[in-house]
Amino acid sequence: MVNIMCVVLGSQSPRRKEIFEYFDIPFTVCSSQFDESKIPFNYDPKEYAETLAIEKTKALKKQFNKEVIITADTIVHFKKKLYPKPKDEKEAFSFLKELVGNTHEVYTGVCVSRGEEYYTGVALSTVQFHPIEDEKIKDYIRLIDPLDKAGAYAIQGRGSLIVSKVDGCYYNVMGLPISLLSDLLKRVEIDLWKSYSK
């Protein structure tokens, strides 16, 4: 088995850190400094999410070349448009105004790498929002602090008030699909099923 002391979670997302902490695997967090704007969106959200995850890993390889590196990128997609983290509350409102009452897709690309090996995959979930009026959208923005969240919303906690239905992996919408991650980690000899041994 691989030395699981050498696991790097390449993300600044507190949600991804929270999810990985469900398992009894020591790890360190180091955010990738890859500039996502370098990768143009080619209208294939699955390929785009996977490419971003890979590029985040490549950026971390300069610092960690022997460790197991885990990176992920989550995108919200609706009607051929991406909804990234909003730059301010005005943009958050415009995002939510377009998404409420509709069903959108959430893709998370995950990359697990060790040495020269790269293993990748993409999880897809669909999320349906309640139709809500503008004043409730403004209330929602005050409730959840949307500026660090793709699509300007949260699936967990109070953020779930806006959600009427989810098809697919809940943790994918949070930012780190556990089932996909488990499958990829097996490729580098880390078994999440055995992380409950203590």
KAVEN-V821301 format. One record per helix or strand of 3 or more residues. SS is the DSSP state (A for helix, B for strand). FROM is the first residue (numbers start at 1). TO is the last residue. If there is no record, write none. Layout:
# KAVEN-V821301
((SS | FROM | TO) (SS | FROM | TO))
This chain:
# KAVEN-V821301
((A | 4 | 6) (B | 7 | 9) (A | 14 | 20) (A | 36 | 38) (A | 45 | 61) (B | 68 | 78) (A | 89 | 99) (B | 103 | 114) (B | 117 | 129) (A | 134 | 144) (A | 146 | 148) (A | 157 | 162) (B | 163 | 167) (A | 170 | 174) (A | 178 | 186) (A | 192 | 196))
